[in-house]
């Protein structure tokens, strides 16, 4: 059950559904809120998210052995992203990770926190680590710009879309042209009992989950539970760039990560869709993406963007041509969909690839 945010009592608040339940979808004017959030003049209540802490002297070495990311030398205040995978390399958990020098903070989807904490507890063995699900005590608030009034709070800085050490870009887009750079993202950890006061002291207005989702989609940023399903592997979503270290030691799922990256191709690819907005409606997430009469994928996230109109992310078959004319179908309604490449159809099979092709761009400072 989701925790109800006290910010739902603010004027105009309309509760979100799905993964964001318990927070506001909007406060009466979604597009105005989205513009303010994009300009760094608003913050978004993400208190539906879960928070898990790992303390103890072995915490970083332990998380390093379990996850896709190199966190052994994570410095206090430094942010990263890690994945916990199945033996088949499928994404089971995606955590935004920050260490404060005494404990690692893992920000996850609200529905994942209890399961993640229980799984981590089962993997402790004799190591000096302590796991706590502190979702009831800590709220998460998002912003596209630092909030000076919150300088004393811990903040996770999204590495997206910078290619991290050991990471790799699965898109052919020039690094500097990636739309993710238009959406810096910060997630502040704030005590739940001080959430309202902190928002009031921030000097920022409130933007709902709809605003944050629209900016996320425009930045091509995958989200667990939206872009992922029980078959998703990191390569399909371009998550190798921020959440996987290709040269680290053994962890569950590593064989699949290495095999697809070096020898194969991901079976599906994430794509950005510009939808025909003439119907003045939006298709639902999960709607089939079709090439002619044949379903070739599904919409994973959809939103009304304040500049681009109706936009979506979708997972489609790798074999679909990048210039193919696609449509999205929702209960008999058809939406023309112009695709923009995120993950290249040629991504993967890095062994023997000519030097410079789909190489990892140099990480930005």
N, C-alpha and C positions, 0 to 999 in steps of 0.2 A: 504494500500500500504506500502511495506517495505521501510525503510530508507536505502539509499545506503551508505555503509561504505566507507570512503576515502581510506581504506586499500585495496579496490578492484583495486586501481591503481598501487599496488605494482607488480613488475615483476612476471610473471607466474600465476597471480591470475585468477582462474576460478570460476565464481559465483555459489553459491549453489542454490538449488531449495527448494520448500516447506517451512517449518518453518524457515529455515536458509537463505532464500533469502535475498539479500542485503549484505551478507558477502561472503567470499571465501569458496568454497568447499575444495580447495587445492591451493597451490602455485607452482604446477608443479611436486611434488614428495610426494604423500600422505603417503606412508609407511615410508619414511625417516622422514617426519614431525611428524608422529605418534610416532616413536621411540624417537624423541627429546622431544615431549610433555610428554611422559611417564617418561623420565629421569628428567623432570623439567627444560629442557633447552629451551622450547618454550612456547609461550602463544597463546591462541585462541581468535579470534575476535568473541564475542557474541553480537555485537551491534544490531543484529536483535531482541534481547530480549526487553521486555517492562519494564518500571520502574514506579511504582506508590508510592507516599508518603502519609502518614497519619500523620498529626501533631495535636497538641493540648493536653491539660492535660488528656483528657479521652481516648486517642488513644489506649492504651494497654488494659484497661478494656473493651473497646468497641470491639476491635478485638477478645478478649477472649470470649465474648458472641456470636460472629458470627461464630467462626471457631472451627475446631477439636482439636486445640492445646492449651496448657496452656501457655499463653504469659503474664499473669498479672504481673509477676515479672521479665520479660525479662530485663536484665541489659544492659547498653550501651556497644556496641561492641559485644554482644552475638548473635549468629546465631541460627535460628531454621527454621522449615518448617511447614506450615499450609495448611489445605484444607478447601475450602468452598464447602459444599455439598448440594444436593437437599433434599427435604423432604424424599425421598426414599433412602438416603445415597449414591447417585451416585456423583462422583467427577465432580464438575463444574469448580473449580479453584484450582491450586496448586501454592503456593507462597513461594519463598525463602525470609525469613524475617530477617532483621537486624534493630536494634534500635540504634540511636546515642545520645539518651538522650533528644532530642527535637522532633524527628520525626521517624516514622517507615518506613523503605524502603522495598518495596515488589517487588522482581524481578520475572517476569512472562514471558510467551511466548509473543512475539510481538503482535500476533493477539488477545491476551486476555486483554491487558492493558486498552483499551478504554472501553470495556464492564465491566471490573472489577471496574474501576473508577466510571462509571455511576451507577453501582449497589450499591457500597459503598455510593455514594452520596445520593441514594434513601433511605438508611438505617440510615442516620444521626439523624433524628428527632431533639431533643433539646440538643443533646450532643455536647460537646466542642471539635469538631474534624474538620479538614480541609483536603480534599482529592485533590490530584493533579496528573495528568498523566504527568510525566516529561520525558517521553521516548525520546522526541526530544532534550533534554538537556544533558542526561546522557547515556553513553555507558557502556556495560558490557564486561569485558575481563576475560577469564578463564585461570587457570593454575593448575598444579598438585603440585606446590611448591610455598611457599611465594616469592614475588618479593621485595627484599629489597628497590629498588628504588621507590617503590610505598607505602612506609610506611605511607605516609600522606593521602592515599586514604582509603575510607571505603571498607571493604572486608567482604563478606559473606563466611563462612566456612561450607562446606557441612557436616551435621551430619552423613550422610550415611557412613557405615552401622551400626553405633553404635545405640543401642537400648536406646532411650531417657527415661526420667522419665515418667512413665505412658504408655510407649510403650510396644510392644510385638513382638517377632520374629515369623514369620510364616513359617520359613524354619527349617529343621532338621539339617542343616549344623552347625557344631561347630562354635561358635562365632569367634574364632581366625582364622578359616580357610575360612571365608567369603572372596571372591575375591574383595569385595569392599575396603578392607584395602590396596590393592595394588594400589588404585587410590584415594589418597587424592584430594580434589577439592576445589578451591578458586575462587570466582567471585568478581572481583574488579569493583567498580563504579567510572568511570572516565568521566569528562566533555567531551562531544562530540567534542567541538572545540579544545581540547587538546589531542585527541586520538592518532594522529600520533606521536606527540612529546613524549607522554608517552611511546608508544611502542619503539620508538628509544632509549629512555633513560633507558629502562628496561634491556638492555643487552641480551635480549632473541630473538630468531628467531620466525617466525610466523608459526603456524600450522593451517590448515583449519578445517572446520566443520567436514569433514570426519574423521579426526584424533580424534577429541573429541568424536564423536559418537561411534567409535570403542572401545575406552576406557570405555565409559559409558556402552555399551552393555556387555563388559567383566566383568564389576563391578556389573552387574545385577540391574542397577539403572533405575527405571521407569522414563519416561518423558511424561508430559501432551501432548495429541494430537498424541502421538505415541503408547504408551501402553494403553492409555485410549480411551474409546469410550463412547457413551451415556448411556451405562449400567454399566460401571466400578465402582466397590466399592473398598475401600482401601485394604481390606483383600486379594483380588485376586492378588495384586501387591506387597505384603509385605510392604505396606506403613504404616501399624500400627506401625512399628518399629521407624520411624522418624517423622511422621506427625500427629499422633493421640495420645491424652492423654486419656486413658480409664477411668480415675477416675475424670475428670473435670465436671463442671456443664453443664446444658442443652445448646444445640445448635442444629441448624437444621440438621437433619440426624442422630442424636445420637441414636435414637431408633434402626435403622438398624445396626449401628456399634455394639451396645451392644448385640442385638439379634443374629447376625451371630457369634460374638466372643464367646458368652456364650452358645448358644443353637444349632447353625446350622453350616454349612460349606459354604464357598464361592462357587458359581456354577462353576467358572473357576479358573485356576491357571496359574501364570506366569512361564515360563520354559525357560531355556537356551538351545539353539540348536547348536551343532557342525555340520556344513553342509559339505557334500561331495563337495570338491572343484575341482574335476577332470574336470568339464565342463568349468572351467575358466570364469564363469559368476556367477552372484548372482541373486537370486529371488527377486522380488520387494516386498516391504512392502505391506501387505494386501493379499499376496498369501495364499491360503488355506494350512493348515497342515492336512494331511490325514493319517488315519489308515486303511490300505487296500484301499477300494474304498470309504470309508466314510470320509467326512470332519469333523474334530474334533476341529478345531480352525483356527487361522490365524497368520501369521508372523506380528509382530508389528514394529520391527526394524531389519536391517541387515547391516553387514559391513564386510570388509576384515581386519582382525586383523593381526598385523605385526608378531605375533608369532603363533597364533592358526589357521590362515587361515580364511575361511568363517564361520562367527558366526551370530547368530540371537537371538532375544527374540521373544517369541510367547505366546499368550493366548490360552490355550486349555481347554477342558472340564475336570472338576475335576475327572471324572470317568475313564479317560485314565490311564492305568497302567503305573507306573514309568519306567518299563523296556520295554514298547511297542516300536516296531520298526516303526518309523514314516517317512513320506516323505513329502516334500514340492513341490507343483506343481505350475509352472508359465508358462502359455501359452504352455502347453504340455510338458515342460521340467520337469523332476523329479529330486529332490535332496534328497538323503538319509540324514536323520536328527537324530543324536543321542541326546537324551534329557538328561539334567542334572536338577535335582529338584531345583527349587527356592522355590515356595510355596508348602508345603506338601499337598498331597491329604487329610490327616487327620486334617489339620489345622482348627481351630474353635472348637465349642462345648467344651469350656473350663470348663463349670460347670460339676463337677463330675469326671473330668479327674484325674488320679492318680498323686500325687505330683511329680514334676520334669519333666513331659512329656510336651515338647514344652513350658517350662516355659520361662519367659523373662530373657535373659542373663543379667548379671550385666553390666550397662553402663560403658564404659571406660572413663577415665578422659581426 
